[in-house]
Amino acid sequence: MVRPTEEQQAIVDHPSDACVIACAGAGKTHTLIDYAKARTDARILYIVYNRSARIEATAKFKRQGLTHVKVETAHSLAYREMISGKGFELHASGNLKPHDILEWYSPLPKFSNDLDKLIFARHVVSLTNRFCNSRERRVHHIDYVKSVKEVSAKYFANRFIEQIGDATESILERMWDGSLPFTHDAYLKKFQLQAPVLPYSHVLTDEGQDSNPCWLDVFLRQPATRVIVGDSHQSIYGYRGAIDSLSMVGFPRFTLSGSFRFGNSIAEIAMEVIRLKTLLGVSVDDFKIKGLGPGKSHGGKSERAVLARSNLGLISHAIEAVCKKGLKVAYEGDIENYTFVSGTSLYDILNLYIGKHERIRDDFIRRFKSYADLTEYQKEVDDCELGMVMELISTYGSGLFGFIREIREKAVKKEQSQLILSTCHKSKGAEFDDVALVKDFINGEKILKLLAAAKGNPANAPDRDATLEEINLLYVAVTRSRRMLDVPFPIWSEGTA
C-alpha cells in the first residue's frame, strides 16, 4: 500500500468544499479514491470529462470496492434525467450542423445569395452552442457579437444578430418540446435550466480547468460538499467554450505538486514551458511541479509517441512515417477522427477542391458551388477547424487522397505499432514511455513576434488568451512522457531566455 503524501492527506482530511490544483501525473484519482475510502457512509458523485475517463475511473473505484461512488460525465448524468426512456429523439450526429438550420428554420432572412444563407446558419449554430455551454438562462444574455473575432464575421453577426437570436431560440424551444431531435448540449442545457438538486452528499468534479460553464452552474448550486480538481495550466478547450472553473470558485485551495509520472528532468522542462507565460505578463510564481516518478518504462513493450499541435501537423507526420518510411503506426483515438472536421469528411472537402461535386456526400458541403465559395465562407465565419483542413489541402493538393487512404489502410493496433501518433488534444490523459513533439507548437520566439505587434506591451498582444492556451498545449504535450522527451525546437530562444 502506497502511503499518501502530505499534500494528498490534507485533501483527504478536509471536511468541506475544496479546490485542488493538481499538476500533470499527480495521482489525483488515487487521492480521490483515498477520499472516498475515508467516507464510506457518504453518497459520492464523481464527474469526469469524457466517456473514456468515466470507464477508467469506474473500474478503479470498483476494484477498491467503493460502491458508494457513482462516476458520470455531465452529459451522461443529464441524459439519464432528461432523455432516457422519455421518447425523445437524439440528433443523428449529436451536434447541430448548419444544414440543420437551413432545413428546420423558416422563414430565413432575405439574402441576396446562397453563401449568406450558409454564413447565417453557421452563426446560428455558434450562438446555440455558446448559449448551451454557458450558465446564462436566456439566449439574449449572451453577447455573441463580442465573441466573434474576425472582422467580416463580426460585421455580419452584428447586422443580423436579432435574426440569429430568434433562430436560436426557435430551434432550442422545438428541441425541448420534442419537435426536433435533441443535441447533446441541448439536453444538458435543459437539465441546468431545471436547477436540479442531486441526491448525493458529496459532488466531485474533475478537469475543472476545462469545465462546461453550464455544468459548473449545476455543480455550484448543490447543497452537497463540493470538490473541484484540475490544473489551470492544462486548460486547452477554450475554443469550445470551456472555462477555467478553478479560478471561479472561492473554495479553500490545495495543491498536488508532485508528479509520479516522470522524474525531475521532464519536470524542469515543464516548468520552463509554464514560465513562457511571464512573457505575456502572467505570474507563475505560485506553480511548482516536482518529478517524483522513476523516469523509466513501466515494463513490457516501450511505447513511443509523436504528438502534434494540430491535425495538419499529425497528418503531415503520418505521411512521412507511413508512406515514406514504412513504419507501423497506431493512433490515439480512431484514425477516422483525424480525417473529419466539424463532422464533415475530409474527402468531401477534397472533392469540392478538385471539382468532383457529384462525389460529395455531405449535405452541407454539397451546398457550395465551388471551393472558392467554401474558402470565402471559412473566412466569413472564422472556422478554425475548417481552416486547418484547407491548409492541409494547400500543402498536399489532390495527392492528399492517396496519402489519407494509405495511412488509414495501414493503421495498426497499439500493441502492433512501432509508433503512436496523436494530436495534443487527443493525448490528454494519456502517457507514453518516450515522446517526441512535432515542430508546430508555440515557443518563446513565436511569442516575441506576437509581442512585437503589441510594441512590447503584453496586455495589448493580439489573441493573448489564445496564446496562453497554446502554451498550455505545449505543457500538456511535454508532460505525457514517462521517460524520454524530444522537443525539436528551443522553448526559450536567445531573445527570450
N, C-alpha and C positions, 0 to 999 in steps of 0.2 A: 504494500500500500504506500503510495506516494504522499508524503506529508505536504499539506498546503503551505505556500509561502505566507509571510506576514501580511502581504497585500491581499492575498486570497482569503485568509482567515478573517480579516477585518470586514470583508464584504459578507461572508457567511454569517458573522455575528451581528451585523447591523439589523436592527429590528424594524426599520421603517423605509420610506421611499429612498431610492438611491440612483445616482447616475455613475456608471462605471466606464472609465476611459481605458480601453484595453488595446495595447499595441498588437501588431500582427504576430500570430503564433503564441499569444499569452496564456493559452489554456482557459479561455472564458467558458467553454462548455463544461470542462471539468470543474470549474469554480461553481457554476450553476447547478451541477449535479450535487456537489457538497452542500450548496444552499438548500436544495430540495431534501437531502438526507437529514438536514437539521430541522425540517418542518414536515414530518410525516403525517401530521394531523391537518395539514393545510390542503386546500384545493388550488392547484397552481396551473395557470395558463402560460405557455411559453410561445411567443410569436416570433417566427423566423422569417427570413427574407423570401425564400422561394421553395418550390416543391422538393428539390433535391436535398436542401438543408433540412427540410421537415422529415424526410425519410431517414436521413443520417442521425438527426437528433433523437427521433422516436426510438431508433434501435439502441442508441446509447443509454437512454433512460430506462428502457425495457430491460437491458442487460443488468442494470443495477437494481431491478425490482421496484422501481419508483412508479407505481401505477397511479399515484395521485397527481402526476404531471401530464397535462394534455398539450401536445405540440401541434400548432396550427400555423398557417400563413394568414395574414389579414384577409386575403381573398377566400381561402377555404372556410374560414370562420363565417364570413359574410354569405358565402354561397349556401352553406348549410341553413342559415337563418332565413335567407331571402328567396332562394331559388329551389332548393332540393324538395321534391315532392309536391310542389305548388303549381305545376303545369305550365311554367314559363318556358319560353324558348330561348336558347342561347345563340348568340351570333356565331355563324359558321367558323370564323377565324378568331373570334374572341375580342376583336378590336374593331372600332369604327374606321371605315375607309371613305375616301372622297366620293367614290361612285355610289356608296350607300346614300349619301346626302342627295345626290342628283336624282336617285330613284325614289327616295322617301319623302322629300320635302318639296312642297309647292304652295303657292307659286314662287318660283325663283325671281329675284330681281331681274329687271330687263337689262341684259348685257349686249353689247354690240358684236361680241364674238364668243365662240365656244371656249377659248382659253380663259376668259374672265370667269366663266361658269366654273371651270375646274379650280381656279385660284380661290374663288368664293367658297367652294366645297371644302377645300383644304383648310381654310381659315375656320370654318365651322367645326371641322374635326379637331383642330388645335384648341379652340376655345372649349369645346366639350371635354376634351382630355384634361385641360388645365383646370376647369371647374371641378370635374370628378376627382381630381387628385388634391384639391385644395380643402381647407377647413371651412370655406365660406358656405353659406346656406342659400344664397341666391346667385344666379348667373351674373346679374348686373353688378355684383360686388367685386367682380374680377376686373382689374384694369388691364384688359387684354392688349390694347394698343401699345401700352408701355412695354409689354413683354416682347413685342416684335422688334427685332434688331435691324434687319436690312431695310434700307431707306424706302425703296419702292414698295416692299411688302407692307411697311408701316403706313405708307400713304394710302394703299388700297384698303387696309384694315380700318383706318380712321374714316375713310369715305363711306364704308358700308357697315360700320360697327353695329348700328341699330338692327339691320337685317341679319347680320351674323349672330347677334344675340337672340333675336326672335327664332331663328332656325335652330339654334342650340336648345333653347327652352322647349320648342315643339318636339324635337327628336327625343329628348330625355323624358318628357311627360308621356309620350307614346310608348317608350320602353317600360316606364314604371307602371303603366296601366295594362301592359301585356300586349299592346297593339303591334309593337316591334320587338324583335329579339334583343335580349339584354347583352351588352358587352360586359366584360369582367369589371371594368372600372365603374360602370353604371350601377351594378348591384352592390358594390362596395359603398358607393356614394349614398344609395338609398338606405343602406344599413346605418351609415353615420348619421344621416338626417333624422333617423328614428331615435337617436340618443339612447342606445341600448345600455342596460346595466347587466354586466356579465356575471354569471354565477360562480365566481372564483374569489378566493381570499387574497391571492397574490397574482399579479399580471406582470410577466417579464417580456420585454421587447428587445430583440437582438438587432444588430446592424442599424442602430439608431441614427448613424450619420447619413443613412440613405432612406430614412423613413418616408412613407407616404404621408403628407400632411393630413390627409383625410383620416388615416388610421391614428395618427398622433392625437387628433381631436377626441377620438373614441377612447384611447388609452388614458389621456389626462382627465377624462370625466369619470373614470371608475372610482368607486369608493374603496377599492382594494388597496393593499400595499403594492406600490409600483416600482419596478426596477428596469431601467433602460441601460443597455450596454452597447458600446461601439467605439469607433476611433475616427475622430473628425478628419484625420489625415488620409482615411480610406474612402472619403466621400467622392464617388465617381459617377453618380447618376443625376446630376443637376439638370442635364439636358432633357431628362424625362419628367422634370418637375419635382424630383426628390429634394428634401431639405435636410440640413444637419440638425436633427432634433436635439442632439446632445447640448447644443448651445442655447436651446429654447426652454429647457426645464430648470427649475430652481431647486432641484433636489441636492442633498449632500453629495459631494463628489469623491469618488475613489479611483485609484489607478491600478492597472496591471501593467507594469513597465518591463517585465522580464519575458523574453521570447524563448520558448522551449524548442522552436523550430530550427534555429541556426545559432552559430557562435558569434563572437564579437566582431569578426572581420566583416560579416554581412550587416551586423547591427550598425557598425560605423558608416558603411555606405548608405544605409537607410537614413541615418541622421544627416549625412551630407546632403541627401536629396531634400529632406524636410527643411534644411537651412536655406534652400533656394527661395523659400517664401519670404525671407528677410529682404530680398531684392524688391519685393512688392510691398514693403512696409509692414509685414506681419511678424509679430514677435512669436518665437517658438521656444522661448526660454523655459516654459513650463512642461515641455515634452521631452521625455527620456525613453530610450529603448536599450535594454541590456540583452546581450546574447547569452542565454543560459543553455542552449542546445549543444549537442555533441558535435555539430558541424560535419556529420558524416551520414552515409546512407542508412536507411532503416533496415537494410538487409534485403536479400533477393536481388532481382534484376534492377540495375540502376536506371532511373527514369531521367531522360534528357528532354528538355523542353525549350522551344524558342517562342518567345512572347512578342507580339506586335502591338503597337498602339491602335492600329486601325485594320479594317478588313483589307484595305489596299495593301498595307504592309504585310499582312499574313498571306494573302493570295500570291503576292509577288514572291515571297519566300517559299511558298509551297511549289510554285512553278519551278523555281531554282532547285529545290530539294528533290522533287518527284520527277519532273520532266527532264531535267538536265543532269542530275546526279544519280537518279535511280534509287533513292532511299525509300525505305518502308516507313510511311508516315501515318500517324494517328492524329485525331483532332479532339480537342477539349470541347465536348458537346458534339452535336451532329454536324457533319460536314455540310449538310443542306442549309444549316443556319447561316453559313458564310456566303451562300450564293443567293440569298434573298435580302431585299431591302424594303422595309415597311410592308412586309408581306408579299412583295412583288418579286417574281423570279428575275434573276439577272439575265436569263435567256430572252425574256420578253423585251427588256430594255435593249439588249443587243440586236434583236430582230428589228426593232424600230430604227436603230442606228444604221443598219445595212439596208433598210427599206423593204424588208420582208413582212409587210403588215399582215398578210394572211396567216403567218405563223404565230402571231401574238395571241395568247390565251387569256391574259389578264384583262378584265373589262375596263379597268381604269387606264392602263397604258394604251389600249386599243382606241381610246377617245382622242389621242394625239395624232394629228395628221403627219407629223414629221418629228425627227429627233431635235430639230431646231426649236420646235414648239415646246418639247419637253425641257430643253435647256432654258428657254425663257421662263417656263413655269417654275423650274427649280430656283432660279434667281429671284422670282417674284415672291415665293413663299419661304425662301431661305431654308430649304430642306437639306440638312447636313448629310443625312444618310444617302440620299439620292446624289448629292454632290460627290461623295466618295466613290460611288459606282461610276459616275461619269469620269472621274479622274482615272479609274481603272481602265475604262474604255479608251480614254485618250492615250493611255500608255501602251495598251496592247492591241487596240482595234479589233477587227473581226477575228484575229488569231486567238482571242480570249475564249471563243467557243471550244476550240480543241484543247486548250490548256485546262479549262474548268472540267471538261469531260474526263480528261486523263487523271486529274488529281482526285476526282470523285470515284472513278473506277478503281484506282489503285490504293484508296484509303484502307487501312487495316485496323484491327483492334489494338488497344494499348499494349497488351501482352505480346503482340507480334511485332511491335514497332521498333525502329531504331531511333525515332524522334517523334515528339509530340508537339504539335503546333496549336497555338491559341492566341486570340486577342487578349489583351489585359482584362477587359470586361468579362470574358468567358472564363478566365482563370481565377476570378475572385473566389476565395475559399479553398482553392486547390493548392498543392505544394508538390515540389519535384526535387530530386536529388541535385540535378545540375540545370541551371537556367542561363540562356543567352538571350539578349534583347535585340530586336531589330532597331535600326537607326532612326525610326520615325517618332521617337519620344522627344519631349521637350528637354532642354538643358539651359545652363546659365547663359550661353551665347545667344540662344534664341530669345531669352527673356530680356537681355540687354538691347536687342534690336527693337523689341516692343517698347522698352523704356525710352529709347531714342526718339520714338514718335511722340512720347509724352514729355519730351525735354527733361527727362530725368526725374519727373515727379510721379512716384508710384500710384498716387491717388487718381491721376489722370490717365493711367495706362489703359489702352483700349482692351476691352474684354478681360479686365483684371480678374473677375470671378472665374471665367473660363480658364484663364492661365493658371490660377491656383488649383483648379480641378485637374489640369494637365500634370501639375507637379504631383498631385495625389495618385494619378495613374502610374507615374514613374515609381513612386513609393510602393504601391501595390505590386508592381512588377518585380522589383528587386527583392521584396520580402516573400516571394513564392519559393525561393531556393532554400534547401536544407544544407547544401554542402558547397557547391561551386557556383560562382556567378560571373558571367561575362557581360560587361557593359562596354560596347564597342565605340563609345564616344565619351568625351570628358563631361562629367556632370557640372563641374565648375571650370570654365575656361580661364585663361590668364587674366582676362579683363574682369572676371567676377571673383576670383579667388581672394 
